[in-house]
């Protein structure tokens, strides 16, 4: 297969997987709206993904790449929607709203700096922004390791997001290698390493669904045992205090 044809295939695969990655947040949003809880939802990741999508959209517009423009318009809307759902469901709205304002201020400062640099440096500077922030985004899931080692479980890991992120990082890495562009393939490396470690920990502690069900089963068994114990104690008390028993005793 010729290299241009291979690049085209990988490019379209990258687009498809990126859209799948966007859709991997749908189960989290459905769970948030259904259960009215934000537990184990990677809100900070949603924020940074929105931020990176806006920077990427700006970059795509500058280089006049219609495909990248379409992808990042969609990504900005999708990740922005997830952020809005989180803020809507969250009981304590001050913290997530403050984080949103901080990120908005950060984007504004980036945008302002691009207006004062020489025109010839705008695209390289924006490329440096993306290299830095996508690398940060790739390393962000590593924060879950603190919870995993503390709880000795992978309950905090969202399997659809992990699978989507791993597949997304893999195709972007391959595409970057084919394009010989370090700004594309380098940020994918730490993300793939973090994903590999998480899958390894799932072998040690079990997958998230199994961990949750085991805990739920143990909790249910403990509740059943306590109920049976309470019922037995009540029956013994009733037998001792029954009038017929008292008469027989007399």
C-alpha positions in Angstrom: 0.0 0.0 0.0 1.3 3.4 -0.9 2.1 5.9 1.9 -0.4 8.6 0.7 -3.2 5.9 0.7 -2.1 4.7 4.1 -2.1 8.2 5.5 -5.6 8.8 4.1 -6.9 5.6 5.8 -5.3 6.5 9.1 -6.6 10.0 8.8 -10.2 8.9 8.4 -9.7 6.3 11.1 -8.5 9.0 13.4 -11.6 11.1 12.7 -13.9 8.2 13.3 -12.2 7.2 16.6 -12.2 10.8 17.8 -15.9 10.9 17.4 -16.2 7.6 19.2 -14.1 9.2 22.0 -16.5 12.1 22.2 -19.4 9.7 22.5 -17.7 7.8 25.3 -18.9 10.5 27.7 -22.5 9.9 26.9 -22.9 7.1 29.6 -21.5 9.4 32.2 -24.0 12.2 31.3 -26.9 9.8 31.3 -25.8 8.5 34.7 -25.5 12.1 36.0 -29.0 13.0 34.8 -30.6 9.8 35.9 -29.0 9.5 39.4 -28.5 13.2 40.0 -24.9 12.5 41.1 -21.5 13.6 39.8 -19.5 10.9 41.6 -16.4 9.7 39.6 -17.1 12.1 36.7 -13.9 13.5 35.3 -15.1 17.1 35.2 -11.6 18.6 35.0 -10.9 16.4 31.9 -14.1 17.7 30.3 -13.0 21.3 30.9 -9.5 20.7 29.5 -10.9 18.9 26.5 -13.2 21.9 25.8 -10.2 24.2 26.2 -8.0 22.1 23.8 -10.9 21.8 21.3 -11.2 25.6 21.2 -7.5 26.0 20.7 -7.5 23.3 18.0 -10.4 25.1 16.3 -8.5 28.3 16.3 -5.5 26.5 14.8 -7.6 24.8 12.2 -9.1 28.1 11.1 -5.7 29.6 10.8 -4.3 26.8 8.6 -7.7 26.6 6.7 -8.2 22.9 7.3 -11.9 22.2 6.8 -11.7 18.7 8.2 -10.0 19.8 11.4 -12.4 22.7 11.7 -15.4 20.4 11.5 -14.0 18.0 14.1 -13.2 20.7 16.6 -16.5 22.6 16.1 -18.2 19.3 17.0 -15.7 18.6 19.9 -16.2 22.1 21.4 -20.0 21.6 21.4 -19.9 18.0 22.8 -17.4 18.6 25.6 -19.0 22.0 26.4 -22.4 20.1 26.7 -20.8 17.7 29.2 -19.5 20.6 31.2 -23.0 22.2 31.3 -24.6 18.9 32.4 -22.1 18.6 35.2 -22.7 22.1 36.4 -26.5 21.5 36.2 -26.4 18.3 38.2 -23.8 19.3 40.7 -25.1 20.2 44.2 -22.1 22.4 45.0 -22.0 24.6 42.0 -19.4 27.1 43.3 -16.3 24.9 42.7 -17.1 23.7 39.2 -18.2 27.2 38.1 -15.0 28.7 39.6 -12.9 26.1 37.6 -14.9 27.0 34.5 -14.1 30.7 35.0 -10.4 30.0 35.6 -10.2 28.0 32.3 -12.1 30.8 30.4 -9.6 33.3 31.8 -6.7 31.0 30.7 -8.1 30.8 27.2 -8.6 34.5 27.0 -4.9 35.1 28.1 -3.8 32.7 25.4 -5.9 34.4 22.8 -4.6 37.8 23.8 -1.0 36.8 23.6 -1.5 35.6 20.1 -2.7 39.1 19.1 0.5 40.7 20.2 3.1 38.3 18.7 4.3 38.8 15.2 1.9 37.3 12.6 4.6 34.8 11.4 4.8 33.4 15.0 1.1 32.9 15.5 0.8 29.4 14.1 4.0 28.1 15.7 3.0 29.6 19.0 -0.5 28.1 18.8 1.1 24.7 17.9 3.2 25.0 21.1 0.1 25.7 23.1 -1.5 22.5 21.8 1.6 20.4 22.4 1.7 21.5 26.0 -2.0 21.2 26.8 -2.6 17.9 25.0 0.3 16.4 26.9 -1.3 17.7 30.2 -4.6 16.2 29.0 -2.9 12.9 28.4 -1.4 12.8 31.9 -4.5 14.0 33.7 -6.0 10.4 34.0 -2.9 9.5 36.0 -4.6 11.3 39.0 -6.8 8.2 39.3 -3.8 6.2 40.5 -4.1 8.0 43.9 -7.7 6.8 44.4 -6.9 3.3 43.0 -4.0 2.6 45.4 -5.9 4.2 48.3 -9.1 2.1 47.7 -7.3 -0.9 46.2 -10.0 -0.9 43.5 -10.5 0.5 40.0 -14.0 1.8 40.8 -13.0 5.3 39.9 -12.1 4.3 36.3 -14.7 4.7 33.7 -14.2 1.8 31.3 -15.8 3.4 28.2 -13.8 6.6 28.6 -10.6 4.5 29.1 -11.2 2.4 26.0 -12.1 5.4 24.0 -9.1 7.4 25.2 -6.7 4.5 24.5 -8.0 3.9 21.0 -8.0 7.7 20.3 -4.4 8.0 21.5 -3.3 5.0 19.4 -4.6 6.3 16.1 -3.3 9.9 16.7 0.1 8.5 17.6 0.1 6.4 14.3 -1.1 9.4 12.3 1.6 11.7 13.9 4.3 9.1 13.0 3.2 8.9 9.4 3.0 12.7 9.2 6.4 13.0 11.0 4.9 15.6 13.3 6.0 15.6 16.9 3.2 17.9 17.9 0.7 15.1 17.0 2.4 11.9 18.2 4.3 13.0 21.3 1.3 14.0 23.5 -0.2 10.5 22.8 2.8 8.7 24.3 2.2 9.5 28.0 -1.6 8.9 27.6 -1.0 5.4 26.2 1.4 4.6 29.1 -1.2 5.8 31.6 -3.9 3.7 29.9 -1.6 0.6 29.9 -0.9 1.0 33.6 -4.7 1.3 34.3 -5.4 -1.9 32.4 -2.6 -3.6 34.4 -4.2 -2.5 37.6 -7.6 -3.8 36.5 -5.9 -7.2 36.3 -4.7 -6.8 39.9 -7.9 -5.3 41.4 -10.5 -6.4 38.9 -12.5 -4.3 36.4 -14.7 -1.4 37.7 -18.0 -3.2 37.2 -16.8 -6.3 39.0 -15.4 -4.2 41.8 -18.7 -2.3 42.2 -20.9 -5.4 42.1 -18.7 -7.1 44.6 -19.0 -4.2 47.0 -22.7 -4.0 46.5 -23.0 -7.8 47.0 -21.0 -7.6 50.2 -23.1 -4.7 51.5 -26.3 -6.5 50.6 -25.1 -9.7 52.4 -24.2 -7.6 55.5 -27.6 -5.9 55.5 -29.4 -9.3 55.2 -27.4 -10.8 58.0 -28.1 -7.8 60.3 -31.8 -8.1 59.4 -31.9 -11.8 60.1 -30.1 -11.3 63.4 -32.5 -8.5 64.5 -35.5 -10.7 63.6 -34.1 -13.6 65.5 -33.5 -11.4 68.6 -37.1 -10.0 68.3 -38.5 -13.5 68.1 -36.6 -14.6 71.2 -37.8 -11.6 73.1 -41.4 -12.2 72.0 -41.3 -15.8 73.1 -39.9 -14.9 76.5 -42.5 -12.1 77.1 -45.5 -14.0 75.7 -48.4 -14.3 78.3 -48.9 -18.0 77.6 -45.3 -18.7 78.2 -45.4 -16.7 81.5 -48.5 -18.7 82.6 -46.8 -22.0 81.8 -43.8 -20.8 83.8 -45.9 -20.0 86.8 
